[in-house]
Structure formats: C-alpha cells, structure tokens
C-alpha cells in the first residue's frame, strides 16, 4: 500500500475512533456535547472528544512506527 495513503487512513481512523470513544465516554458520564449553551458538562464533553481524538491519533502513529520497525 502507498505509504502516504496508509499514513492518511491510519491517522483518520485513529482520530475519528478516539473522538468517538471520547464522545461515548462523555455520554456515559451524562455529559451532552450538543447541549444548549456552554455549561460545565458540555465543556467536559468537548474536552473528552478532543482528548480522545488526540490520543487516537497518537496511537495510530505509534502503530505505524512499530509496523515500520518490524519491516512490514
């Protein structure tokens, strides 16, 4: 597979997967990302989605690095 295509797809999948994990974690905590206004619960949900997306992206990059080190 083309290296740039693999990089783009894995970054996108990692980011979206992490953001969704953050979203659902917020929902489990009772925090509504799409609540009207910017209350504490809404801000907390936004932070969880951002952190989840960032962590997912970092996990995807770590996966690619270990894959390259193995010579795959």
C-alpha positions in Angstrom: 0.0 0.0 0.0 1.2 3.5 -0.7 3.0 4.9 2.4 1.1 8.3 2.2 -2.2 6.6 1.8 -1.5 4.3 4.8 -0.5 7.3 6.8 -3.6 9.3 6.0 -6.0 6.5 6.5 -4.5 5.4 9.8 -4.4 9.0 11.1 -8.1 9.5 10.1 -9.2 6.2 11.6 -7.3 6.8 14.8 -8.6 10.3 15.2 -12.2 9.5 14.5 -12.1 6.4 16.6 -10.6 8.3 19.5 -13.1 11.1 19.2 -16.0 8.7 19.2 -14.6 6.9 22.3 -14.4 10.3 24.0 -17.9 11.2 22.9 -19.4 7.9 24.2 -17.4 8.2 27.5 -19.0 11.7 27.9 -22.4 10.2 27.2 -21.8 7.5 29.9 -20.9 10.3 32.3 -24.1 12.1 31.4 -22.4 14.9 29.6 -24.0 16.2 26.5 -21.7 17.5 23.9 -24.6 19.2 22.0 -26.3 20.7 25.0 -27.6 24.3 24.6 -25.1 26.8 25.9 -21.7 26.1 27.4 -22.3 24.5 30.8 -19.7 22.5 32.7 -21.0 19.2 31.3 -20.9 20.5 27.8 -17.3 21.8 28.2 -16.3 18.5 29.8 -17.7 16.6 26.8 -15.9 18.8 24.3 -12.6 18.2 26.2 -13.2 14.4 26.2 -13.8 14.4 22.5 -10.6 16.5 21.9 -8.5 14.3 24.1 -9.9 11.1 22.6 -9.2 12.3 19.1 -5.6 13.3 20.0 -5.0 10.0 21.8 -6.4 8.0 18.9 -4.1 9.9 16.5 -1.1 9.2 18.7 -2.0 5.5 18.9 -2.3 5.3 15.1 1.1 6.9 14.7 2.7 4.6 17.3 1.1 1.6 15.5 2.7 2.8 12.2 6.1 3.3 13.8 6.1 -0.2 15.3 5.0 -1.6 12.0 7.8 0.1 10.2 10.4 -1.0 12.7 9.3 -4.7 12.2 10.0 -4.3 8.5 6.4 -4.9 7.4 
